[in-house]
């Protein structure tokens, strides 16, 4: 009897609390029956009501339509399920939301902008504008994120997340940050203006990342930073990555390379254009990573350093790293093309490059050597040295496509992992592949 009375009282208390919470949470709405969605729903910041199932896509109103729509992006995310498309109308939306439900390989969850102008601003009471947390198979497509306290997008312990056609600009620490997340793909996007750190940061034992076809610029530190962070757990290594066809410029005024790889292994860096960066160009090393940076392939990149830049190719860990068909030039009179820490180490190869005639083997660059001494170590036998003045179409205007009579034309080696260039042009078009990121007809 007493137990029955207690249960009745407890039930009434819960009901009263539920009503009170509903009144306090004026922006919250109950989860909607998934059968109403037909595999998709819309989000429209200009909607006159919080939600409706009569959304008219043509006039963007709850008037004689047949679609489901929310006004709040946060409320939309609270209703996600595998296979669902959230289609977002242009407008301004508040950041500070978490995605914690997974899709599947056959039924990913997608957030897609319906044209340009989907802007997510700030991070609300959170640190990150969008936080994908323990949620797999998520697609983010076509959004712009700005003004987050920390990350525009954080991907944590979430595999198979794809970000494309999106812009992350003016965020506090990073445009995109990942930790303990595998098979992340970031493509056809912009990462710019991170105020204290990096444009794109892959961290904490995050394997199989792909970063392609992005423009990454004006970030305080690295354009792309990969760091296994062994102190955070896991193996502390980022492995089996692909960094290709990115244009990366004007980064590193607070230090950190345009492509900064700490404890990164078995990764391909190909067909990237790097110019006017203020620290180093491409760096392979170990500080926080759980391993030295080994077994990487650096191929067909064009790297032209700013006059206050460091070394174009900073290869502090030279075990089994290969440098082929790269242009590595430097406008800093005191720095050069290739810096290594040990002059001879297992499996290190460098050849068929076009380089500034300045090298160093002391890990610091305080004692420079020239091509003949560098070649005596067994490197760059088929490489040449020079400047960019007779190499590019318009060096002063940052047009780094090679001239028709450029010494980079047809001078490269045919490589197994290379089929095209930065713009998708097939290689080779002539008697051999062109050195650098571009292949010209």
C-alpha positions as CSV (number, residue, x, y, z in Angstrom):
1,X,0.0,0.0,0.0
2,X,2.7,2.4,1.0
3,X,4.7,1.5,-2.1
4,X,1.6,2.2,-4.3
5,X,1.1,5.6,-2.7
6,X,4.8,6.4,-3.1
7,X,4.7,5.5,-6.8
8,X,1.6,7.7,-7.3
9,X,3.2,10.7,-5.6
10,X,6.5,10.1,-7.5
11,X,4.6,10.0,-10.8
12,X,2.8,13.3,-10.1
13,X,6.2,14.9,-9.1
14,X,7.7,13.8,-12.4
15,X,4.7,15.2,-14.3
16,X,5.0,18.5,-12.5
17,X,8.7,18.7,-13.2
18,X,8.1,17.9,-16.9
19,X,5.6,20.7,-17.2
20,X,7.9,23.1,-15.4
21,X,10.8,22.2,-17.7
22,X,8.7,22.6,-20.8
23,X,7.8,26.1,-19.6
24,X,11.4,27.0,-18.9
25,X,12.6,25.5,-22.2
26,X,10.6,27.8,-24.5
27,X,12.7,26.9,-27.5
28,X,12.5,23.1,-27.1
29,X,10.1,21.0,-29.0
30,X,9.3,17.3,-28.6
31,X,11.0,14.8,-30.9
32,X,8.8,14.4,-34.0
33,X,7.7,11.0,-35.3
34,X,10.3,10.0,-37.9
35,X,7.7,8.8,-40.3
36,X,6.8,12.4,-40.9
37,X,10.1,13.1,-42.5
38,X,10.2,10.8,-45.6
39,X,14.0,10.7,-45.4
40,X,14.5,14.5,-45.2
41,X,13.3,17.7,-43.6
42,X,14.2,21.4,-44.0
43,X,15.6,24.1,-41.7
44,X,14.6,27.7,-42.4
45,X,15.7,30.5,-40.1
46,X,12.9,32.7,-41.6
47,X,10.1,30.3,-40.7
48,X,7.3,32.0,-38.8
49,X,6.7,29.0,-36.5
50,X,9.1,26.7,-34.7
51,X,8.1,23.8,-37.0
52,X,5.5,22.7,-39.4
53,X,4.6,19.8,-41.7
54,X,3.1,22.1,-44.4
55,X,6.4,23.7,-45.4
56,X,6.3,25.2,-48.9
57,X,9.8,25.1,-50.4
58,X,9.0,27.7,-53.1
59,X,7.9,30.5,-50.9
60,X,9.7,29.3,-47.7
61,X,6.6,29.4,-45.6
62,X,4.2,27.0,-43.7
63,X,1.6,27.5,-46.4
64,X,0.1,24.7,-48.6
65,X,3.3,22.7,-48.7
66,X,4.0,19.0,-48.0
67,X,7.4,19.1,-46.4
68,X,8.5,19.1,-42.7
69,X,10.6,22.1,-41.5
70,X,12.2,23.5,-38.4
71,X,13.1,27.1,-37.7
72,X,16.0,26.1,-35.4
73,X,19.0,24.1,-36.6
74,X,19.5,22.8,-33.1
75,X,15.9,21.4,-33.0
76,X,16.6,19.8,-36.3
77,X,19.7,18.1,-35.0
78,X,17.7,16.8,-32.1
79,X,15.6,14.8,-34.6
80,X,18.4,13.2,-36.7
81,X,18.3,9.5,-37.6
82,X,20.2,7.2,-40.0
83,X,19.6,8.1,-43.7
84,X,18.2,11.5,-43.0
85,X,19.0,14.6,-45.0
86,X,18.7,17.9,-43.1
87,X,18.4,20.5,-45.9
88,X,19.2,24.0,-44.7
89,X,18.0,27.2,-46.3
90,X,20.3,30.3,-46.5
91,X,20.1,32.3,-43.3
92,X,21.8,33.0,-40.0
93,X,21.9,30.2,-37.4
94,X,23.4,30.1,-33.9
95,X,26.3,27.8,-33.2
96,X,26.9,25.6,-30.1
97,X,25.2,22.4,-31.1
98,X,26.2,18.7,-30.7
99,X,25.6,15.8,-33.0
100,X,25.7,12.5,-31.1
101,X,23.7,10.1,-33.2
102,X,25.3,8.0,-35.9
103,X,24.3,7.1,-39.4
104,X,25.7,4.0,-41.2
105,X,27.7,3.3,-44.3
106,X,24.5,2.7,-46.2
107,X,22.5,5.4,-44.5
108,X,24.7,8.4,-43.5
109,X,23.2,11.5,-41.8
110,X,23.7,14.6,-43.9
111,X,23.5,18.3,-43.2
112,X,23.4,20.1,-46.5
113,X,23.1,23.8,-47.4
114,X,20.5,24.7,-50.1
115,X,22.8,27.2,-51.7
116,X,25.3,29.7,-50.4
117,X,24.6,31.8,-47.3
118,X,24.0,29.2,-44.6
119,X,26.0,30.9,-41.9
120,X,26.5,29.4,-38.4
121,X,27.8,32.0,-36.0
122,X,29.5,31.7,-32.6
123,X,29.4,28.7,-30.3
124,X,26.8,29.8,-27.8
125,X,27.5,28.5,-24.3
126,X,29.8,25.8,-25.8
127,X,33.4,26.2,-27.0
128,X,32.7,24.8,-30.5
129,X,30.2,25.8,-33.1
130,X,29.4,22.2,-34.1
131,X,30.5,19.2,-32.1
132,X,30.3,15.8,-33.6
133,X,30.7,13.5,-30.6
134,X,30.8,9.7,-30.8
135,X,28.7,9.8,-34.0
136,X,29.8,8.0,-37.2
137,X,28.9,8.5,-40.9
138,X,28.0,12.1,-40.8
139,X,28.2,14.5,-43.8
140,X,28.5,18.3,-43.6
141,X,28.0,20.0,-46.9
142,X,28.0,23.6,-47.9
143,X,27.9,25.5,-44.6
144,X,29.8,28.5,-43.4
145,X,31.0,28.6,-39.7
146,X,32.4,31.7,-38.1
147,X,33.2,33.2,-34.7
148,X,33.4,30.1,-32.6
149,X,35.2,30.4,-29.3
150,X,37.4,27.4,-30.2
151,X,36.6,25.2,-33.2
152,X,34.3,25.9,-36.0
153,X,33.8,22.1,-36.2
154,X,35.1,19.5,-33.7
155,X,35.0,15.8,-34.6
156,X,35.6,13.6,-31.6
157,X,35.7,9.8,-31.4
158,X,33.7,9.8,-34.6
159,X,34.6,7.8,-37.7
160,X,33.7,8.3,-41.4
161,X,32.8,12.0,-41.1
162,X,32.9,13.9,-44.4
163,X,33.1,17.7,-44.7
164,X,32.8,19.3,-48.1
165,X,32.1,22.6,-49.8
166,X,32.2,24.4,-46.5
167,X,33.9,27.5,-45.1
168,X,35.4,27.8,-41.6
169,X,36.7,31.4,-41.1
170,X,37.5,33.6,-38.2
171,X,37.2,31.0,-35.5
172,X,39.1,31.1,-32.2
173,X,41.5,28.2,-32.3
174,X,40.8,26.0,-35.3
175,X,38.6,25.8,-38.4
176,X,38.2,22.0,-38.1
177,X,39.6,19.9,-35.2
178,X,39.5,16.1,-34.9
179,X,40.5,13.8,-32.1
180,X,40.5,9.9,-32.0
181,X,38.5,9.9,-35.2
182,X,39.3,7.7,-38.3
183,X,38.5,8.2,-41.9
184,X,37.8,11.9,-41.7
185,X,37.5,13.6,-45.1
186,X,37.7,17.4,-45.6
187,X,37.4,18.5,-49.2
188,X,36.6,21.4,-51.4
189,X,36.4,23.7,-48.4
190,X,38.0,26.8,-46.9
191,X,39.8,27.1,-43.6
192,X,41.0,30.6,-42.9
193,X,41.6,33.2,-40.2
194,X,42.0,30.9,-37.1
195,X,43.0,33.5,-34.6
196,X,45.4,31.5,-32.4
197,X,46.2,28.1,-34.1
198,X,45.5,26.1,-37.2
199,X,43.2,25.9,-40.1
200,X,42.7,22.1,-40.0
201,X,44.0,20.0,-37.0
202,X,44.0,16.2,-37.1
203,X,45.0,15.0,-33.6
204,X,45.1,12.1,-31.1
205,X,45.6,8.9,-33.1
206,X,43.3,9.8,-35.9
207,X,44.1,7.5,-38.8
208,X,43.2,7.5,-42.5
209,X,42.5,11.3,-42.8
210,X,42.0,12.7,-46.3
211,X,42.4,16.5,-46.8
212,X,42.0,17.5,-50.5
213,X,41.1,20.4,-52.7
214,X,41.0,23.0,-49.9
215,X,42.1,26.6,-49.7
216,X,43.8,27.2,-46.3
217,X,45.1,30.6,-45.5
218,X,45.7,33.4,-43.0
219,X,45.8,31.1,-40.0
220,X,47.9,32.2,-37.1
221,X,49.8,28.9,-36.9
222,X,49.7,25.8,-39.3
223,X,47.6,25.5,-42.3
224,X,47.3,21.8,-41.8
225,X,48.5,20.3,-38.5
226,X,48.6,16.6,-37.8
227,X,49.8,15.5,-34.3
228,X,49.4,12.1,-32.7
229,X,49.6,13.6,-29.1
230,X,50.9,10.5,-27.4
231,X,50.3,12.1,-24.0
232,X,46.5,11.9,-24.7
233,X,46.4,8.1,-25.0
234,X,46.2,5.8,-28.0
235,X,49.3,5.0,-30.0
236,X,50.0,8.7,-30.5
237,X,50.4,8.3,-34.3
238,X,48.5,9.6,-37.3
239,X,48.8,7.1,-40.1
240,X,47.7,6.4,-43.7
241,X,46.7,10.0,-44.5
242,X,46.3,11.7,-47.8
243,X,47.0,15.4,-48.3
244,X,46.5,16.5,-51.9
245,X,45.5,19.4,-54.2
246,X,45.4,22.0,-51.4
247,X,46.4,25.6,-51.9
248,X,47.9,26.8,-48.6
249,X,49.2,30.4,-48.2
250,X,49.9,33.2,-45.6
251,X,49.9,30.9,-42.6
252,X,52.4,30.6,-39.7
253,X,53.0,34.1,-38.4
254,X,52.9,32.6,-34.9
255,X,54.9,29.6,-36.0
256,X,54.0,26.1,-37.3
257,X,54.4,25.0,-40.9
258,X,52.0,25.2,-43.7
259,X,51.8,21.4,-43.6
260,X,53.0,20.4,-40.1
261,X,53.3,16.6,-39.4
262,X,54.3,15.4,-35.9
263,X,54.4,11.7,-35.5
264,X,52.8,11.1,-38.9
265,X,53.5,7.9,-40.8
266,X,52.6,6.2,-44.1
267,X,51.1,9.4,-45.5
268,X,51.0,10.8,-49.0
269,X,51.5,14.6,-49.5
270,X,51.1,15.3,-53.3
271,X,50.1,18.0,-55.7
272,X,49.8,20.8,-53.1
273,X,50.7,24.5,-53.7
274,X,52.2,26.3,-50.8
275,X,53.4,29.9,-51.0
276,X,54.0,33.0,-48.8
277,X,54.0,30.9,-45.6
278,X,56.0,32.4,-42.7
279,X,57.3,29.4,-40.8
280,X,58.3,26.2,-42.7
281,X,56.6,24.7,-45.7
282,X,56.3,20.9,-45.2
283,X,57.6,19.5,-41.9
284,X,58.1,15.9,-40.8
285,X,59.2,15.5,-37.2
286,X,58.5,14.1,-33.7
287,X,57.8,16.2,-30.6
288,X,54.4,15.1,-29.2
289,X,53.8,12.2,-31.6
290,X,54.3,8.6,-30.5
291,X,56.7,7.9,-33.3
292,X,59.1,9.6,-35.6
293,X,57.5,10.8,-38.9
294,X,58.5,7.9,-41.2
295,X,57.4,6.2,-44.4
296,X,55.8,9.3,-45.9
297,X,55.8,10.3,-49.6
298,X,56.2,14.0,-50.5
299,X,55.6,14.3,-54.3
300,X,54.8,17.0,-56.9
301,X,54.4,19.8,-54.5
302,X,55.2,23.5,-55.3
303,X,56.6,25.2,-52.2
304,X,57.7,28.9,-52.4
305,X,58.5,30.4,-49.0
306,X,58.0,34.0,-47.9
307,X,61.0,36.2,-47.3
308,X,60.6,35.7,-43.6
309,X,59.9,32.0,-44.0
310,X,61.9,29.0,-42.7
311,X,62.9,26.0,-44.7
312,X,60.7,24.8,-47.6
313,X,61.1,21.1,-46.8
314,X,61.9,20.5,-43.1
315,X,62.5,16.8,-42.8
316,X,63.7,16.3,-39.2
317,X,62.9,12.6,-39.3
318,X,64.4,11.1,-42.4
319,X,63.6,7.4,-41.9
320,X,62.1,6.0,-45.1
321,X,60.7,9.4,-46.2
322,X,60.8,10.1,-50.0
323,X,60.9,13.5,-51.7
324,X,60.3,13.4,-55.4
325,X,59.3,15.9,-58.2
326,X,58.9,18.8,-55.9
327,X,59.7,22.5,-56.4
328,X,61.2,23.9,-53.2
329,X,62.2,27.6,-53.3
330,X,62.8,30.2,-50.7
331,X,62.7,34.0,-50.7
332,X,64.5,34.1,-47.3
333,X,68.2,34.7,-48.1
334,X,69.2,32.8,-44.9
335,X,67.1,29.7,-45.4
336,X,66.9,27.1,-48.2
337,X,65.1,24.2,-49.8
338,X,65.8,21.0,-47.7
339,X,66.7,20.7,-44.0
340,X,67.4,17.3,-42.5
341,X,68.6,16.4,-39.0
342,X,70.7,13.5,-40.0
343,X,72.6,13.5,-43.3
344,X,72.2,9.8,-43.9
345,X,69.4,7.7,-42.5
346,X,67.6,4.4,-43.5
347,X,65.5,4.7,-46.6
348,X,65.6,8.5,-47.1
349,X,65.4,9.4,-50.8
350,X,65.2,12.8,-52.6
351,X,65.5,13.3,-56.3
352,X,64.0,14.9,-59.5
353,X,63.3,18.1,-57.6
354,X,63.8,21.8,-58.6
355,X,65.4,23.4,-55.6
356,X,67.0,26.5,-54.1
357,X,70.7,25.7,-53.9
358,X,70.8,25.7,-50.1
359,X,70.7,22.7,-47.9
360,X,71.5,21.8,-44.3
361,X,72.0,18.5,-42.4
362,X,72.3,19.7,-38.8
363,X,68.6,20.0,-38.1
364,X,68.8,23.7,-37.5
365,X,70.1,25.2,-40.7
366,X,73.0,27.0,-39.1
367,X,75.5,25.4,-41.4
368,X,74.4,25.4,-45.0
369,X,75.8,23.3,-47.8
370,X,75.3,23.5,-51.6
371,X,74.1,21.0,-54.2
372,X,77.5,19.3,-54.9
373,X,77.9,18.5,-51.2
374,X,74.3,17.5,-50.9
375,X,74.6,15.2,-53.9
376,X,77.7,13.6,-52.4
377,X,75.5,12.2,-49.7
378,X,73.5,10.4,-52.4
379,X,70.6,12.8,-52.8
380,X,69.1,14.7,-55.7
381,X,71.4,13.3,-58.4
382,X,68.8,14.2,-61.1
383,X,67.7,17.5,-59.5
384,X,68.5,21.0,-60.5
385,X,68.7,24.3,-58.7
386,X,67.6,27.9,-59.6
387,X,65.1,30.6,-58.7
388,X,61.4,31.1,-59.6
389,X,62.0,34.0,-62.0
390,X,62.3,31.8,-65.1
391,X,60.1,29.0,-63.8
392,X,56.6,30.4,-63.3
393,X,54.1,32.2,-65.5
394,X,53.8,35.2,-63.1
395,X,55.9,34.9,-60.0
396,X,55.0,38.3,-58.7
397,X,51.2,37.6,-59.0
398,X,51.4,34.2,-57.3
399,X,50.7,32.3,-60.5
400,X,52.9,29.3,-60.1
401,X,52.0,27.4,-63.2
402,X,55.2,26.7,-65.1
403,X,56.2,28.6,-68.2
404,X,56.3,26.6,-71.5
405,X,60.1,26.6,-71.5
406,X,60.4,26.1,-67.8
407,X,63.2,23.8,-66.5
408,X,60.4,22.0,-64.6
409,X,58.7,20.8,-67.8
410,X,59.0,17.0,-68.5
411,X,61.9,16.7,-65.9
412,X,60.2,14.6,-63.3
413,X,60.2,10.9,-62.6
414,X,57.1,8.8,-63.3
415,X,55.7,7.8,-59.9
416,X,53.4,5.0,-59.0
417,X,51.1,7.1,-56.8
418,X,50.7,10.0,-59.2
419,X,48.1,10.1,-62.0
420,X,47.2,13.8,-62.3
421,X,48.1,17.3,-61.0
422,X,46.6,19.9,-58.7
423,X,43.9,20.8,-61.2
424,X,43.1,17.2,-62.2
425,X,45.1,17.3,-65.4
426,X,46.5,13.8,-66.3
427,X,50.2,13.2,-65.9
428,X,52.4,13.0,-67.9
429,X,51.3,15.0,-71.0
430,X,54.8,15.2,-72.6
431,X,58.0,13.1,-72.4
432,X,57.7,13.0,-68.7
433,X,55.8,14.5,-65.8
434,X,56.4,18.2,-64.9
435,X,58.1,18.9,-61.6
436,X,55.8,20.6,-59.1
437,X,52.0,20.8,-58.6
438,X,51.1,21.6,-62.2
439,X,51.2,19.7,-65.4
440,X,50.9,21.9,-68.5
441,X,49.9,21.0,-72.0
